[in-house]
Amino acid sequence: MEERRAIGRVGYSANAVIVVCDTQEKYFVHTENVSPLGMGIRVPEEVPDILGKDIILVADTLIMYADVTRQEKQGDGSCIIGISARKFSEDVLQYLFDKIALEEEE
């Protein structure tokens, strides 16, 4: 019997922010599509090579911890990156809560 299910991507267009975990650099990006396992994101040309880096993505009502698994240069200078979702670790959750608490106190 042939398997009829597939894990496909669907369009998900939203402005977003990614934070590179080890450098804490922030970049404004645009999501392109999403699947149960990851997401495609368009990043501007000034974003350095972040292939293999851990990032945190914030888009609309979504917060995702992910690995950058693909980075492909596009004709207009931007890049499409592919990310693969990761489970939040205790350290990452603590970082998020600490940063949120700092911003609320200011």
Buried (B, 14 or more C-beta within 10 A) or exposed (E): EEEEEEEEBEEBEBEBEBBBBEEEBEBEBBBBBBBEEBBBBBBEEEBEEBBEBBBBBBBEEEEBBBBBEEBEEEEEEBBBBBBBBBEBEEEBEEBBEEEEEEEEEE
